[in-house]
Amino acid sequence: MNTAELIDHVASTDEKLTKAQTKALVDSILKALTDAAARGEEINLPGFGKFKVQAKPARTGRNPSTGAAIEIAASKKVVFQPAKALKDAVNG
């Protein structure tokens, strides 16, 4: 499911919202989640899961074509931990 499909689904389940209103709502939610992650906050959506920001330290890697050592800069990544309800829904 992509963003357009999500907007269509939400708009079809609620007759009070137009597609334009639903798009604005979905965009607002995604922006709030993105802003929270950028601040390093944990995002907890009960029944769905948690998004966490993890720091990855700098490390030495290898260039696969030459085998030369390269330095990989420190970075942050977002990881998702699904809730039990989501796992149960996926596994039937």
Secondary structure by P-SEA (a helix, b strand, c coil): ccaaaaaaaaaaacccccaaaaaaaaaaaaaaaaaaaaabbbbbbccbbbbbbbbbcbbbbbcccccbbbbbccbbbbbbbbcaaaaaaaac
